[in-house]
Amino acid sequence: MVAYDDVGRAIGESGSWVRKFLGRHAVRLDADTYLAIRAAYDRECARIEAEAELERARFFALGGRLDAMASSEAKPRRMAASSTVTGAGTTSAVVASEMAEMVGEDRQ
């Protein structure tokens, strides 16, 4: 019921007129009322389109930051064996060979 009143105020008619008009009752549709309905419709469409454009811009801005973050991440690097840690050379060699098997580099 409140929605009918809101629409009625927007077009210069009463809420009961809007209910009758939408309910297919016999009501008079003046040219002024028709133009008011058309203007209200155009305003609402423009508002929705502007809101959609804002959301689209926010989405692409968010995506651009995510793409920038993904491209700026450090690329995986092979770990060099350190001579200062005991057993590091053998451990990294084992890990490197296991990693190569997992990604299929051992076939190349």
For each residue, the residues with C-beta under 8 A, 3 or more apart:
1: 4 5 15
2: 5 6
3: 6 7
4: 1 7 8 15 16 18 19 22
5: 1 2 8 9 14 15 18
6: 2 3 9 10
7: 3 4 10 11 15 18 40
8: 4 5 11 12 13 14 15 16 17 18
9: 5 6 12
10: 6 7 36 40
11: 7 8 18 33 36 37 40
12: 8 9 32 33 36
13: 8 17 18 21 33 36
14: 5 8 17 18
15: 1 4 5 7 8 18 19
16: 4 8 19 20
17: 8 13 14 20 21 27
18: 4 5 7 8 11 13 14 15 21 22
19: 4 15 16 22 23
20: 16 17 23 25 26 27
21: 13 17 18 25 27 29
22: 4 18 19
23: 19 20
24:
25: 20 21
26: 20
27: 17 20 21
28:
29: 21 33 34
30: 33 34
31: 34 35
32: 12 35 36
33: 11 12 13 29 30 36 37
34: 29 30 31 37 38
35: 31 32 38 39
36: 10 11 12 13 32 33 39 40
37: 11 33 34 40 41
38: 34 35 41 42
39: 35 36 42 43
40: 7 10 11 36 37 43 44
41: 37 38 44 45
42: 38 39 45 46
43: 39 40 46 47
44: 40 41 47 48
45: 41 42 48 49
46: 42 43 49 50
47: 43 44 50 51
48: 44 45 51 52
49: 45 46 52 53
50: 46 47 53 54
51: 47 48 54 55
52: 48 49 55 56
53: 49 50 56 57
54: 50 51 57 58
55: 51 52 58 59
56: 52 53 59 60
57: 53 54 60 61
58: 54 55 61 62
59: 55 56 62 63
60: 56 57 63 64
61: 57 58 64 65
62: 58 59 65 66
63: 59 60 66 67
64: 60 61 67 68
65: 61 62 68 69
66: 62 63 69 70
67: 63 64 70 71
68: 64 65 71 72
69: 65 66 72 73
70: 66 67 73
71: 67 68
72: 68 69
73: 69 70
74: 77
75:
76:
77: 74
78: 96
79: 92 95 96
80: 92
81: 88 89 92 93
82: 85 88 89 92
83: 88 89
84: 88
85: 82 88
86:
87: 90 91
88: 81 82 83 84 85 91 92
89: 81 82 83 92 93
90: 87 93 94
91: 87 88 94 95
92: 79 80 81 82 88 89 95 96
93: 81 89 90 96 97
94: 90 91 97 98
95: 79 91 92 98 99
96: 78 79 92 93 99 100
97: 93 94 100 101 106
98: 94 95 101 102
99: 95 96 102 103 105
100: 96 97 103 104 105 106
101: 97 98 104 105 106
102: 98 99
103: 99 100
104: 100 101 107 108
105: 99 100 101 108
106: 97 100 101
107: 104
108: 104 105
